[in-house]
Amino acid sequence: MTEIRTEPPYLPENGPGLDEVLWQAWEAMELPEGYRAEIIEGAIEVSPTGRYSHSQIVFLLKEALGDFLKGGDFAARNDTNVIHEGCVWVPDLFIVARDAERYVTDDGLGLTAAGVRVVFEVVSPGKRNQDRDRVKKRREYARAAIPVYVIIDDHDDAGTVTVLTEPRPEKADWVGVHRVPYGTEVTVPEGPAKGFAVTEAITGPARTKK
């Protein structure tokens, strides 16, 4: 993963602000296939798509959510920019209205975070990747007041699922924190996916510690 920060020693008197420079840099990026760029806490972060175990969990999760949400007003999406106040995220999976046109940004680059009801991230190996999902995105999704954040983490002990609820945007944190080990069923407690269970069928069994 690569970070690009905009922290010049001075600002041009009549030039664009840092947020605008960062946004322009993100818009202008041309990445090779298999990479994605996000703006997280004032930095552009470039990361590769996940390895097989990561993609398998996302695949099983999306398949199960599709069955759970079938026929309703909401759907699971991925490979889409979620935009909030100059930040850009590409969640592994999120739930938004099936007819999401009203949440498309004016420039058509993605969907506003206001339409997102639940977001899921599957943690990748490596400290920087883990910090991104466990720490930075935890704060960012709370700031955006996304109601539920689910973290599926192969690399926390022998594997854990954490469900975060009741975001506090002003504190960039959550009131509700429910963390269980792989093999323990945990459900989404609210919103369009209320009652949806993240089970061992999705995560796989507890990982063997090395």
C-alpha positions, 0 to 999 in steps of 0.5 A: 500500500502506498500513501500520498499526502499533501503537506507542502511547507506553505500554501500558495496565496491564491492557489487551491486549498489542500483538500482540493489539491488532494481531490484533484490528485485522486481524480487524475490517478491512473492505476493499473488493473488490480489496484484502488485508490482511496482518500482516508484521513487526508491521504491518498492510499493505494492498495492492491485487490485482496488475495484469494482468502480475502476475495472468497469471504467477500464473495460468500458474504455478498452471496449470502446478503443477496439472498437475505435482501432479495425482493427488498428495497436494499442491495449489497454493492462493491467496487464503488466509490463512497464519498463523504466530505472530500474522503473517498472509500472503496468498501469491500461491501456495503448496503445501499438502496437498490435504486441508488440514483438519488445518492449518486454524486453530482460528478458521477464518481460514486455514491454519497455516504448518506445512502450507506446503511451498513459497510463491511470490510475484510481485513488484509494482511500487513500492519498498514492494511490492518490499521486502515480497516481497524483504526482509520476506517473505523474513525472515518465511517463513524464521522460519516454516521454510517449506522453499522460497520462490520469488520471481518478480521482473519488477523485478530487472534484466530479470527474475529468479527466486530460489529460497530453500531451507534456512531458518534461523528463528533468523536469519530468513534462508536458506542456499540462494539460487539466482537466475537471469535470466528465460529460464533454467529453474530447478527447485524442488529439494525437497518435493512440487514437486521438479523443477517448473520455472519457465520462460520460458513462465511468466515471459515473456521478459526485460523491456526495461529502461527 
